[in-house]
Amino acid sequence: MQTGWIKQTADIIDSLGDETFPAVLAGALRDIVGFDFCVVFGYSGDAQPLALYEDFPPDRRRMHVTEYLEGPYILDPFFLASRDPALRGLYRLSDIAPDRFYQGEYFRNYYEQTGLAEEIGYLVTVRDDLRLVVSLMRREKRFSATEFRHLAAVTPVVQAASRRHWANVSRDTTHDRAGIDDRIRTAFRSIGEGVLTPREREIVEYTLQGYSADATGKTLGISPGTVRIHRRNIYAKLRISSQGELFSAFISAIMAGHA
């Protein structure tokens, strides 16, 4: 790997500032460990992500990029991790996901439909207002501990090159997203507007992200029992009976903002 990576690093350096850079970077990483897809998103606060690179076939592009950008990203563990400046380096999705992520409605209604065996991603800080996630995805099997270790070893190159290449990226480099940004940011607030209390709105957000009652209570400084009481009250106020219906209400709130 060391001899080959020296050549790949040279290619990465040569492509900096050129439109070929993302594909060169993805190719270099594939030479270390095979994977099916690579996508790079830029995150700036709660705004809609910037789709900076992807190599999906057309049928998958719609799910992983178009549909993702329409709203599901706000429940994505990598999006949430991008807001924590302390998180840097390579992570498995399972390492940063909430404790009930795989039982949550985001996973069941969106992420599971991707059919991925695993997703791992490099978290890169470009500047205070822009963080990147360079995601590597597999359809058939998880990355082994050895494969993950090999990819983690080249993290400094991935981070340094990505920071340099995307240093001047701004929100103006893509289409206008102001309307979508407002729609996503207000979606949580609009669920049960005038009915739910501020604390209940917080619990709605954590529930949709995939946090258990224990994890939500720890984050908010209340007991798990209190969280469960709040959830029952939320369901009663919204006249729903399940987390699935809550997820549907969230998606409806996003779509209502789009109308």
Buried (B, 14 or more C-beta within 10 A) or exposed (E): EEEEBEEBBEBBBEBBEEEEBBBBBBBBBBBBBEBBBBBBBBBBEEBBBBBBBBBBEEEBBEBBBEBBBBBBBBBBBBBBBBEEEEBBEBBBBEEBBBBBBBEBBBBBBBBEEBEBEBBBBBBBBBEEEBBBBBBBBBEEEBBEEEBBEBBBBBBEBBBBBBBBBBEEBEBEEBEEBEEBBEBBBBBBBBBBEEEBEEEBBBBBBBBBBBBBBBBBBBEBEBEBEBBBBBBEBBBEEBEBEEBEBBBBBBBEBBEEBEE
